[in-house]
Amino acid sequence: MKLRVGDAAEIKEGEPHSFRLVRGGRYVNCFLFRLKGKLIAYENKCRHIPVSLDYDDARFFDAQRRYIVCQTHGALYEPSSGECVEGPCVGASLYPVSLDVTASGIFVESEEVL
């Protein structure tokens, strides 16, 4: 099913928006943001250990807003690709979430709501 997670006009450059969907019968926390005009989304899960990147405070970027950062141990991920460029999971990538952007909103694929 298509799940509406927001309105493209409301997502400002560098301001993440959290949402969740259902995959494999479980809720999955995710986030999306705008980077150089493009909307990008990832699962909110570090590739080193399966913990949220943020502390449920929607702070996904480092102070310079150059990288996505895991607040637990400091791994840095390239925002455009999700690849870890520094930290214990170098070379691994965040799990991307495909977006379908239409005039009526931003949609993601989700299983039935639990």
Protein Blocks (a to p, Z undefined) as FASTA:
>chain_A
ZZdfbdfklmcghiacdddddeehiacddddddeehiacddddddfkbccdfbgolopab
cfkomaccdfknopacdfklopafbdjkgoiacddddddddfkbccddddddZZ
